[in-house]
Amino acid sequence: MSLEFVDPDNYESQLDAKKEQFTQLFSTFELPELECFSSEKIHYRMRSQFRVWHEDEDLYFYMTDQETKARIRVEQFLPASTLINELMPRLVEELKVSPILRYKLFQANFLSSLSGEIMVSLLYHKPLDDEWLTAINALKQRLSKQFKINIIGRARRQKFIVDNDFVIEKLNVDGQQLIYQQVENSFTQPNAKVSINMLEWAIECTRNSEGDLLELYCGNGNFSLALAKNFNRVLATEVSTPSVNSAQFNIAANNIDNVKIIRMSAQEFTQAVNGVREFNRLKEKNVDLSSYQCNTIFVDPPRAGLDDETVKMVQNYDNILYISCNPETLKDNLDVFTQTHDIKKFSLFDQFPYTHHTEAGVFLVRK
């Protein structure tokens, strides 16, 4: 993660600049009024990672300035959640006085939640042994007096989990509480409060929907579970096995019975829909694609956007809900979608304040 320059006094001006750039980029389209969802000015990131510097008896977290390559000592990090900032100094002091825990430690990754759970992964350039395990278990006992914490140790071909490798997040979304298992090293939305805005925006877009929902790139079921109440059934796909496993956990945790998750890539699903290939995974899950009446499709692709074949497949649906982390590839996809669909809602979500990154939401309806 690059170093973020946080200036809370100028938050509104940096957001205005994003809105202006955003509007200019998409000025060739017929757009409704831009909706903008702002972030908290500080303590908005639920996850952060830091390198570890050793200097004689001292030990501290640092980040590297991407322009100057300078090493910057980090004792508190304003973008990170309050919980991460509370744990950082306590963890540093514990590591300093433990030769077994500090030796060859080079990185610490933090994952926190609004519900009060936190996990830290410690990465080493050495094999981890029984002596390390004894020390880390004792550390967890001490930290557990103040924090609801899980700890993971990683080294080459080693992963030791002290209790769990996930946190449980609980989000209040559109009048209901949703439970999400968020696993170490799996994708989750970094800005939890803006994520709630995104979920409620998607719910509002599809409030009066009919039929079923198809979702591509569903991750841990973040949107799938929130949108389930607006549809008869939800069929969602995700290629990452850990994310699929978390999605199944989340379906059960939320007592939702109309969502089915399939481990498939968007390209594979497109092949299945078009009859190019048959997939045993669909048969094993008793999924009959012809039984679904999907009028709406939801996509949340990676930065590369949608490939050409998937774009064509998505155009077959009356309603398209699109979340994008890359405005450039979104623009390319919209050049095609707007040939057949009109843009009804267009939104900017400030997931990453004080950076050039923007998250977009678009809702399209067939002409």
Buried (B, 14 or more C-beta within 10 A) or exposed (E): BEBBEBEEEBBEEBBEEBBEBBEEBBEEBEBEEBEBBBBBBBBBBBBBBBBBBBEEEEBBBBBBEEEEEEEEEBEEBBBBBEBBBBBBEEBBEBBBEBEBBBEEBEBBBBBBBBBEBBBBBBBBEBEBEEEBBEBBEEBBEEBBEEBBBBBBBBBEEEEBBBEBBBBBBBBEBBEEEBBBBBBBEBBBBBBBBBBBBBBBBBBEBBEEBEBBBBBBBBBBBBBBBBBBBBBBBBBBBBBBEBBBBBBBBBBEBBEBEBBBBBBBBBBBBBBBBEEEEEBEBBEEBEBEEEEBEBBBBBBBBEEEBBBEBBBEBBBEBBBBBBBBBBBEBBBBBBEBBBEEBBBBBBBBBBBBBBBEBBBBBBBBBBE
